[in-house]
Amino acid sequence: MKLHFLVLFILGFSELFAQTFDKEILVYFNTDGGTENSIAAADFDNDGLKDVLMAGSSPNVFWVRNLGNNKFGPKITLYDDEIFGESAKPIDINNDGNIDVAAACSYSNVIVTLLGNGNGTFQEPMIIDGVSEPLEDLQIFDIDLDGYDDIAYSTYTPTDKIGKIYWLKNDGNGGFFYKKVIAPKAFGTDNIVFADLDNDNLPDLISKSFWDDKFTWFKNLGNGNFTEEIVIRSPLSSLGSHPLFAVNIDNDNDIDLLSYDNENISLYTNDGSGKFLISYIETTSFAWGIAASDFDHDGDIDIFCGSGEDELAVILHGNGDGTYQNEKVLANDIGQITGICISDMDNDGIDDVLTVSALYNGYLLFINNYDGPVLSTENSQKVEINIFPNPTADQIFINCLEPIISKIEVVDISGKRILTQSEEDVKHTEISLASLNKGYYVLIVKDKIGNIVSKHKLVVQ
């Protein structure tokens, strides 16, 4: 009887912490109809809360202010001169610390930027590039690791479907002076991602294309050069807008890939050199949007995605052995999720989820209500940790009021761990960054049992 009770207690304890998300919250509902295409998060007004940036058909690019307590203000239009806003992303173009906006708009096929003033207002839109083909996806990444955010975007042609993937290099002064084709024959690439697939500390380009169902990557050789495409898997017979997400899913310090193929979630496990072993996770319906994080803080990566035909939002919790629990439905009647943004929207240190859907005019927020152990002591949330200098060229100093620093980790933007340094519950320490390339990183401070105490954006110049 006691053993039976203990088993039930353990299972109940585990299930308690697995219940991670509240009912969805409506961020904005577009009463004008049209299409909703992308969603992202950034603090545009420097009030400490991340606001929500969106793109669609009406208006093309807009945002809503995060008012706190999971409430949001009215829409603020940034740009509305085209037919569609395909994608809008936050970016710091001129490294002034204020968040700017870059957007891809079809069908006049322009890349638009707006410099932020840091108080929620923006300077006039600037068209920085235009092409003859319709636009597909847009991503922000420091491609050449010079410390400045670059822009990459994809196109296609309505006749033969052949498009390209372009790179716009940031000049560091608020402009873009260099344009280069990374992929010359991309057949409607609606998902592009940058991540270091071969552990050489250079961001490679990963691409999934619609019309020929290619799944490829392009190795970054440095100095602005990329190889020709390297096949990740051969084309399948089924075409469609399949999702793509890069994450270290098996804790082996290299970047793996999540997607959707053959009517299942597909997991591409990286051997560390950019070669992949494919496995599948069974789902009840197709997924157009997919993302992953350790939402329940058990050390295993969980998967958040949409169940398309059923118009659901679902989560699959990782078991820690490469397998996943059955889908848990978080919301229904929300259309077919096409875009997902993972971000901490309520400043509790836990990842929340923003979604945008086809066949539904609402942009949604799923608040992660996980309240299990994250930090090692009851008061550790109040411990203030400072790092300096930041930006830095070679060394960073870390100071804390209490002896809680036991491990320092530096990870790149794709989530790969670059440096690790162990300590013995100290208040002060330093770590050399001389081996790192220029660019953006995240510095993570952990306590003696491995809980994250603080995270800091780190700029290496």
N, C-alpha and C positions, 0 to 999 in steps of 0.2 A: 504493500500500500504506500509506504514511504517512497520507494523507488518510483512508483507510478506518479506520485505527486511531484517528485523532483523532475522527472522528464517533462511533465506538463508545465512546470514552472519555467524550465529552461526554454522550452518551445514558446511559451507565452512571452517570456522576456525578449527572445529574438524577434518574435512577430511584432511586439510593441514598437521596437526601434525600426522595423521594416516599414511601418505605416508612416511614410515620410511626407506626403503631400496633402494639403487641404484642398477643398473644392476650388475650381478655377475662378480667377478674378478677372473681370473685364477691364482691360486697360483702355481700349478705345473701340467703338463700333462705328463703322463707316456707313452712314445712312444714305450716302450718295451712290452706293453700289460700286460696280467695277471689280477690279482685282486687287488683292492684297499680296504683296510679293516678298517683303523681307522685314526683319525685325532685329534690333540691336540695342545695346544699353551703354550709356556713358553719362557722366555728370557734366552737363552743359553749363550749369549755373553755379558750380562750385559751392553747393550747399551741403556736400557730403552724402547726398543721395543720388543714386544712378537713375537718370531719366530714360525714356524709351524713344528710340529713333525708328521710323517706319518708312516704307516705300510702297507705292501702289499706283493705281490709275487716277485717283482723285482724292487728295492732291498727290503729286508725284513723290515729294519728299516732305515729311513733317515729323514733329516730335510732340510729346506730352511731358509735362513736368511731374516728377515724383513728389507728391505732397507729404509723404510719410504715412504710416499706418495703412499701407496698401491702397492708397487713394491717389488718383491722378487727375491733373488738370485738363482743360480743353486742348484741342489740337492747335498747334502753332505751325503754320505753313512756311516752309523754307524755299520750295521751288515747285512751280506748277505750270510750266510752259510746254510740256511734251505730252505724248499720249500715255506712256507708261513710265513709272519709276521702277526699274527692274531690281535694283539693289542700292541700299544706302548704308554706309559704314562710318563709325567715328574714326578720326585720325588726328594726330597732332602734326600738321603740315610744316609749321615753322618752329617747332620745339619751344614754344613760349609757355607751355604748361596748360594752355586752354584747348579744349576739345573742339576740333573742326569737323566738317562733314565732307565726304566724297560720295558721289552717286553716279550710277549708270542709268541713262534714260533712253528708251526706244519710243518711237521709231525714227526720230530725227538723229538718234544714235550719237549722243554726246556724253562726255564725262564732265560732271559739274562738281566744283568745290565751293565751300563756304567757310570762311575763316571765322572762328568763334571769338567773341570778346570776353568770355569767361563769366558773364552775368546772365546768360540765357539769350543774348542777342547775337546776331551774326552780321558780318559785312555782306555786301552784294554778291550774288552768285557769279562765279566765273566759269565759263566753258573753257576747259584746258585741253580738250582733245575731241575729235570727231572722226568717225569712220563711215564707210558706205554701207556696212553690214549692220543688221540689228544686233543689239547687245544681249548677253546672257547673264554672266555672273561677274561679280566684282569682289576682290579681296584686298585687304590692307596687310602689308608685311614689309619688314626691312630686308629686302631681298639680297642686297649686297653688304649688309651688316656695317653700314657707315653711320648708324645712329639716327637715321631719318626714315620715316615711314614712306614706303613706295606704294604704288597702285598697280594691281594686275587685273585685267579684265578679259573676258572671252566674247567672241562673236560667232555668227553663222550667216550664210547667204541663203535667201529663200529659194534660189534655183537649184543649186547642187548641194546645199546644206554644209558646204565646207567653210569653216571659219578659222579664226586664229586666236591665240592667247598672247596678249600684249603686256609689256612691262613699261610703266612710266616711272622713271627715276626721279626722286625728290632732290632738288638742288640745295635744300637746307635753308632757303630764304623765302619759302612760301610759294615756290613754283616747281615746275617739272620740265627739265630741259632735255631729256633723253628718252627716246621711245625705241623699244626693241621687240621683235617678235620672238617669243620663246617657243611656241608651238605653231608651225606654219599650216598644218592641216588638222584642225580640230572640228569634228563634225557635230557642232552644236553642243559645246561643253558647258553644261549647266551646273557643274560642280568642280571648282578648283580649290585646292588646299596646298599650303606650304608647310612642310615638316622635314626634318632631317631623317631620311630613311636609311642611310648607310653609315651613320655615326662618324661623319667627318666634320661636324660642327658647321655645315653649310645647309641652308634651307632648300630642299628640293621641291619641285612642282609635281603634284599629283592631279590627275585629270580623269573625269568620267564624262564621256560624250553620249549624246542622245541618239543620233541617227545611225551610227555604226556600232553602238554599244561597246566602244573601246574603254578599257581600264588600263591606264598607263602612268608612268612617271618619267620625269626628266631630271637627270642628275645635275646638280649645281657644281660646276667645275671651278667656281670662283672667278673673279675679275669680270663678272657680268656674262659669263658663258655657261650654256647648258648643253647637254648631250641631246641627241635625237631620242625619240620616245623609247622607253623600255617597257615591255608588256608585263603587266601584273597578272592578267588572265586573258584568255582568248575571248572574242566577242560571243555573246549568247544570242539565241534566236529572238528573245523578247526584248523589245525596245522600251524605253520609258525614262522618266525623270527619276533616276535612282540616287539615293542620298550618299553622302560621303563624310566620314568623320575620322580624324586622326587622334589616337590616344594610346598610351602605354597600358594595354588592357591586362597583361599578364605579369606585370611588375618585374620585367627582365631588363629594364633600362634601354629599350628601343621602342620605336613608334610603330604601332599596329594600325590597321584600318578597319573601320566598320562600314558596311554598305548593305544593299538589299539585292539579292540575285536568286533566281530559281525559286521564287515564291517563299524565300526564307531570309532572315537576317544573316548576312554573311560576315564572318570574322576572318580577316587576313592577318595571320600571325607572322610577324617579321623575324627573320633569323639574325638580324642586325646588319645585314649587308644589302637589304632591299629585295630579298627573295622571300616569298610568302607561301605559307601553308594555309589552305582554305578549309574552313569548317562552317557548319550552318546551325543556326538556332531557329527552331520551328516557330512560326507565328500563324495567327488565324487569318491575316489579311496582308496585303502589300503595304509597304512603308515608303513614303516619299521624303519624310524628314526623320533624321536620327541623330542622337547625341549621347554622350556618356560621361559619367562622373561617379565618384563614390558618394552617392546621395545619403546613405545611411551610416557612413563613417565606420564600416566594419573592415576596411582594408581591401575590399573587392570593388571592381568597377561595375556599376549598374548601367542599364541601357534605357533611355527614354525615347519613345518614338510614337508615331501615329499609326493607327490601324485604318488604312485608307477606305476600304469598302464599307466598313462599319462606322466610319467617322468618329473614331475614338482616340483618346490619348491614353497610352499604356506605359507601364514601367516593368522591366524585368530585372529582378535583383540577382546579383552574382552570388554563387555559392562558394567561390574561392578555389574551385578545382576546374575552372573552364566551362562549367555548366551553369545554367540559369533556371530560376524558378519560373513558373508559368506567368503569363501576362497578368498584371493587375490593372484593371481599368480605373483611370483617374477621372475621366470625363467622357461624355458622349454627345452626339449631335453637334460637333464642332468642326465639321468639314474634314478635308483631307490635309493634315499637317504637312506643309512644305518647307517651313523654316523654323529652326529652333535656336535660341540663344540661352546659354547657361551663364548666369550672373547672380551675385548676391544683391538682391533688391531691397532688403530690409536691414542690412548691416548687422546681421547676427552671426556672420562668419560661416554661413552654410549656403551652398549653391541652390538657387531657385531656377525656375525655367520660364522663359517667354516663348510663345509660339505664334505662328501665323499660318493660316490655312486657306486652301482653295475651297470654293463653294461655301464659304462662310465669311462674313464681313467683319468679324471681330478679331482683335489682337488680344491674346490672353496671357495671364500670369499664373503660374502654379507655385505657391509658396511652400517651401520645404519646412515642415514643422518638426523636423528631427530634434529631439531634446535629450538625446543620450550623451554619453561621455565624449567630449572633444578635447578639453584641456584637463590637466592633471590635478589641479587644486580648485577649490571652490572660488578663490579670489583671483585666479590667474587671468581671467578676462580683463581685470583692471590693471594688470601689469603693463606698463608702457615701455616699449623697446624702441630705441632710436638707432638709426644707421647713418653714417656719414664717412666721407663726403659722397654725395650722390647728385649728379653723375660723378664717376670716378674713372681713372685710367688704369689703376693697378691694385689698389687695396681698399678694403672697406672695414670700418670699425663699428662694432655692435655693442651698445650699452643698455643695461637693464637695472632697475632699482632692486631687484631680488635675484638671488642665485638660482636661476631657472634654466639658463641656456645650457643644453646638453648636446645639441646637434645643429649644424648649419648645413643647409642644402641650397644650391643654386640650380635652377632649372631654366631651360629656354622657353620660348613662347609656345612651342608645340608640346611642352610638358616633359621633355626628356631631362633627366638629372645630369648635370654637367660636372658639378663639384660637390663633395661632401667633406665635412670636418667635424670631428667629435670633440666634445668638451666634457667637463665633470662638474655640472651644475654651477656655472660661473656667472658673474654679473657682467663682465667685460671680456671681449675677445676681438680678434681681427682675422680676416681671411684674405689671402692673396688672390687677385683676379687677373694676374698678368698673363695667364694662359688663354684667356677668353678673347674671342673676336669682338669687335665693336658691335653694339646692338642692345636690345632690350632683354632683360632676364627677370626672374622672380627669385628673391631671397627668402627662404623659409627658415624660421627658428622653431626648433622642437624641444620639448622637455625630455626628461629621462625615460619616460615610458613611450615616447614616440608621438605624443600628441602635438599638433601644430599650435604654437603660441601666437605667432604673428607671421604675416606675409608682407613683403615690400616690393614694389616695382623698382628695378635696378637698371640704371643706364651705364653701360661701359663705353667710354669714348676712346 
